[in-house]
């Protein structure tokens, strides 16, 4: 199962102290991607990121969600 989240940006987010920091001006920016990647890392979910043509994209790969249900689950 693949989920994709995209967001416009003038420049690719920068990493500082192992967290993404927004390049947008003003306050209240840059929390979404950091919170998402922190949660993904905590739950060992595979993901990748790209920045192309002013769009930052986070792809999340949920590998085991399609495991067939059995009575033991």
C-alpha positions in Angstrom: 0.0 0.0 0.0 1.4 3.4 -1.0 0.4 6.8 0.4 1.8 10.0 -1.1 1.8 13.4 0.4 2.9 16.4 -1.6 3.5 20.1 -0.7 4.6 23.1 -2.7 7.9 24.7 -1.7 10.3 27.2 -3.1 13.3 25.0 -2.0 13.8 21.5 -0.7 13.4 21.3 3.1 16.7 21.3 5.0 17.7 18.8 7.7 18.9 20.3 11.0 19.4 18.2 14.1 17.9 15.2 12.4 14.6 17.0 11.6 13.3 18.7 8.5 13.1 22.5 8.6 10.9 24.5 6.3 12.4 27.1 4.0 9.1 29.1 4.0 9.1 32.5 5.7 7.1 33.2 8.8 6.1 31.0 11.7 4.1 27.9 11.8 5.8 26.1 8.9 7.8 22.9 8.8 6.1 20.7 11.3 4.1 18.4 9.0 7.0 16.6 7.3 9.0 16.3 10.5 6.1 14.9 12.4 5.3 12.4 9.6 8.8 11.2 9.2 9.3 10.8 13.0 6.1 8.7 13.2 7.2 6.6 10.1 10.6 6.0 11.7 9.1 5.1 15.0 6.8 2.5 13.3 9.5 1.2 10.9 7.6 2.3 7.8 9.6 2.6 4.7 9.5 6.0 2.9 11.3 8.1 0.4 11.3 11.8 -0.4 11.7 13.8 -3.6 11.8 17.5 -4.5 11.1 18.3 -8.1 9.7 21.4 -9.9 8.7 23.1 -6.6 6.9 20.1 -5.1 8.2 18.1 -2.1 6.8 14.6 -2.1 6.8 12.0 0.7 6.0 8.4 -0.4 5.1 6.0 2.4 5.2 2.2 1.8 3.1 0.1 4.0 4.4 -3.4 3.2 2.5 -5.7 5.5 -1.0 -4.2 5.5 -2.3 -6.7 2.9 -1.5 -9.8 4.9 -4.5 -12.1 4.8 -6.6 -12.1 7.9 -6.7 -15.4 9.8 -8.5 -16.4 13.0 -5.1 -16.3 14.8 -4.6 -12.5 14.0 
